[in-house]
Amino acid sequence: MHDKPVFLTPEGRAKLEAELKHLREVRRPEVAERIRAAKEFGDTVDNAEYEEAKNEQAFVEGRILTIEKMLSHAVAITADHQDHDSVRLGSCVTVTTEEGETECYTIVGSAEADPRSGKISNESPVGRALLGKRIGDVVEVNIPAGSLRLRISAIN
């Protein structure tokens, strides 16, 4: 079974690479030092500091593996400056709700999604509904609170 591609903008890739570097060069040595210091207290059985450091080590190593795998399957999202006809990965989409409220979303891969910053995943219900649509199109999205109708007013 093939791993699915991880869609990343250049900024998203750089952010993951920076996190990976920090984990390898800063966090990993810090945790190793904490484990070494905790062992100096004697027996590792019933040693809370040792257990906590080992748990943190497992987290750090797991995150390193996750980021390495994501980067190895990364597919670049490039801004295609000639085509703003339809919504695609990397598009900045302005939509209007039925109530007249305007929202702006950037469609990114799930690894970069941050709804508070207006970055929504291409796999989210709203992101999936917007992909391939054009200015003026109305999409209806089923969300936990009911149904949401959005009209696309701009694509950048």
N, C-alpha and C positions, 0 to 999 in steps of 0.2 A: 504494500500500500504506500502510495506517495504522500509525502507531507504537503499540505496545502501552502500556497505562496503567502508570504507576509508582505502586504503592500505598505511601503514606507515613502514618505516625502524625504528629500535630502535632509531637512531639519530633523525629522524623526529618526533617520538613520544615525545622524551625528549625535543625537541625544542618547540613543542606545549604546553607541560606541563609547561615549564619554562615561556612561554608567558602568559599562563593562570594564573599562580601564580603572575606574575608581574602585570597583569591587575587587579586581585583581591586585592592584597596587597599594590600596589603602586598607579596605575592610578585611581582606583575607589575612594580611600580616597582623592587624590589630586583634582579630579573633584568635589567631595562633598564639599570640602573646598572652591573651587572657587565659587560654587553655593551659599554657605553660605555667603561668602564675598560679592558677587554681590547683594544679598538680602539686605545687610546692607546699600547699596546706596539708598534704598527706594523702590519705586514702581518698580515692575518687568516689567511693560508695557514700551516699548521703552528703555529698559535697554540692551544695546548691550552685555555687559559682561555676564549678566545673560543668554541671548539667546545663546551666544557662548558656555557657560559652559553646558547648557542643551543639545545642539547639540552634544557636546563632550561626555556627559554622555550617550546619546542614542547610539553613536558609540561604546563606551567602553562596554556597556551592551550587545549590539548586537554581538560584537566580542566574548565576554565571552560565550554567548549562542552558537555561531557557533563552537567555539573550544570544548565546552563541548559535543556537538552533534557529532562532528568529532571523539573525543576520545571514546565516547560510542559505535561508530560503527567501531572502528579501527580494522583492521586485520593486524597482524604482517607480514612483509616481512622479511623472514629469509634467510640468505645466505646458500644455500645448497652446501657445499664444495665438495660433491661427483659428482655432475652433472653439467658439463659445456657443455653438448651436444647441448642444445637449449636455445634460449633466453627466459627468464622469468622475472617476477618482481624481482628486486634486481640485475639483471645481469648488468655487465659492458661490453658493446659491442663496439668493434672497427670496424668501417666500412670505406670503401674506395669509393670515388665518381668516376664517369667516368673520371674526370680530374686528378685523382691520389691523391687527397687530402685525408688525414686520419682524421677521427673524432672519438672521444670516447663519448659514451652516457651511462649513468646509467638509467635503466628503473625503475621509481618510480611511486607511486600513484599520482593522480592529486594534492593532498594537499601539496606535497613536490616539485612539479615541479619547476625547476629553470634553464631554457635553457642556461642562461649565464654561469652557473656552470657545464653544461653538464648533468644536471638531466632533463630527459624528461618524460612526463606522459605516462602511458600505454594507455591512451585514446587519445593521440595526433596522428595525421596521421602517423608520423614516428614510434612512439612507438608501435602503433597498428600493423603496417606492419612488424616490427621486431619480435614481440612476436611469439614464437614457431619455428622460423627459426633456421638454423644450420650454422656452419662455411662453407663458400663457396657459400651459397645461395645468390641470387641477388633479392632485393626487389625493386619494383617501387612504388613510392609514389607521389600522386597528391598533389602539393602544390600551393599556389597562384601564384608563378612565373612560373608554368608549371609542368613538371614531373621531379622527382629526382630518379636516379637509384643508389642504394647502394649495395656494395658487403660486406658481413660479413666476416671479416678476423680474428677476435678473440672474444671469449666469456670468461669472467672471473667472 
